[in-house]
């Protein structure tokens, strides 16, 4: 064949070009929020935005467990010392050290604008005198040595009051200067790396350094637990990467061994992998071109979804086992059925693209491009690669000999399928909507263990997620900050009377611009302050000129610019970023409320006041509603996908009756699989189960189409049937290994597809019409 | 000149076994901040194993309790009692300020040596403990170094005088004496 070489060359050039593009352009992201629901109502969107902001930070929470208390404290101290010297962190806080020096300077310079202690009276002569008398008393107290440190520059204690407010009352227990969990089982550390949160390689280096240094210091039996958005992202990426590598290695090996066993030809093995490889490359390329960043889940999930592309060459090779005609002729004979199966699956996955969620759109593009490329490779590349007269000798004859009679009598089990379907419908109806997973974390690639660890360390650090929020929304940042400020007094009162345990909002850290300017206006001019101070100090035994630093610094503060959240980087910048942010055309300040006994005392602050609105949100309920909405959307997508599949099938088969007959298998299989998953998954089903079900639907159609071919010619039992059971076994082996993954999304996929494809094979065999003499492919799209 | 550890152990044993009665104190604070010496008076009490209570009666009203590594301060300020509870571990720079007297009264050599290099001068009948704070880890720069040395004077198991020299040169000299007998 003269154009064989041309085809082969073109293919190789395309593969090389794709590989080059992928390698140079593809950026893998691990932004966990990409697969988070976005929310329908305003409250939900705000909630999801703050979730998103929360998972984009890079603060690291570390805990040292195991060993004796003495060892936990000692290793913590040594590790903190080493890590401070490593230059990788802008902050390492293990109980002392507190705020970074640069931040202390910033706060100190702005203390007369920021401190809650600053009043107009404080700068009057009487106010100053009162402050000086208090300081004199301090000098006679046990605090003298400490107070002297800042006496000359800050006699009104503005800075101390500011720090006290910032520190709040959430104190982490310490022993020998080291943070400890309440039960003493873990010593703790809070770190803030320099590396950007999106630079996972750098974050990886940070995590590796920590673990490595820890191993050098720790006693056997001790462990370093890490959590925080970046640490989780690194861990997830590492796990996805290693699992995807391991699983795809296992899957490839399984497929190759199986192909070899089935056809006893290394060529078959090699060309059998070609469509899968082309598909993966095409998927990566398409996603890279369509999106700036490809998510790690898209890659892991997408590559495994494409595992079913091994079916295509399996069908081709099975038809090369016997019978007449050239390779190309025989490929052409099987192609219409193969194409119909592939097209329906592709259509099903393209429906995902309309879900309107970043993650699912990527998955859609990846699988559509990948499956299309795999099918095209099977149709045009494989025949070009194989000699025109290729005949493959099937092995595993004994399996064929045992399975074939079983398949032939399978249709007798028809009533059983009917019965099981009714049972499945009952299970699904019984389950109602309760068994849907309501935890958004299940939609992330986090392992259960990582989630539990995150919760544990957050509790240790007294930084739990709030159960309730007040959402302050307004037209601009300043308006929202001013309103939040006004809320603080109410919240403080409720806290003092015990009606709420704690709260956190932006105003605790940063006053509005208005308040800062007001405080600034209270600072007198230098000469005026000097004269007031001179009068105030009269009669008190302070050394003359002692307070010159105060006069100078107060004067300097008259000209500083009020601070905004933008002035804060690092850990605080990250924190402020979740406490105040723009969303759509509004600004939002979520106020975290802990331990609120009743909403009643807050009722007066809720509602709309001019352009400002304050709403109360129960986080858990909203989150559940959000995930439900996400799942409803998923169900819609699934329904649209299924409808598209049916439509394409009808277009392909042209006859409603035949279409209906082919559709019976996938519909039954999907119902049975859904019911089994419902019974098998303790946490309930999630979106990824739905995606997997879509794949099962596509597989169901493939199996139905091929089973229906069995009646066409006598030869089909020796060509199509072996392809079916071999495909089934490969799929079960490949996806079964996925079910062992620690990432919930991959487990969902693996389990659902393994069960689904087994049902496809069994139900396909039972519901097939081997006696139907018309070929399924005959009327399907004219060949070309 | 410094003596070998043996006499230090003897002193510690003596301090640990002597009952420490409630004593009066008069502290004179000389400071670069004030032109006058501030004189503080009150009562000091030690309860085993490691609680030191300093009650100031003049010029301020204050109760300062050092219990192990916890500091509890209750002060009368503008007619109100203001209390502070501080974990010494949170502010390690403060330790040399308060641990010296407490650990000496307890006869706890290990605790003393954890915080200071210890030198014993003189005889048991008339001794001086010279305590120089150990270097703080650099991360504790919040207060910086508060104290440059502490000297404690005593006779047998009783303390007679405490001299604290702060790192800025300020000196506090505390004289301890038995309450005048009441009849």
Interface residues (C-beta under 8 A of the other chain):
Chain A: X80 X81 X84 X95 X96 X97 X98 X134 X136 X137 X139 X140 X141 X142 X143 X144 X145 X146 X148 X149 X151 X152 X174 X175 X176 X177 X178 X541 X542 X543 X546
Chain B: X29 X31 X32 X33 X34 X35 X36 X38 X40 X54 X56 X59 X60 X62 X64 X73 X75 X77 X78 X84 X87 X89 X90 X91 X92 X94 X97 X137 X139 X140 X142 X143 X144 X146 X147 X166 X168 X170
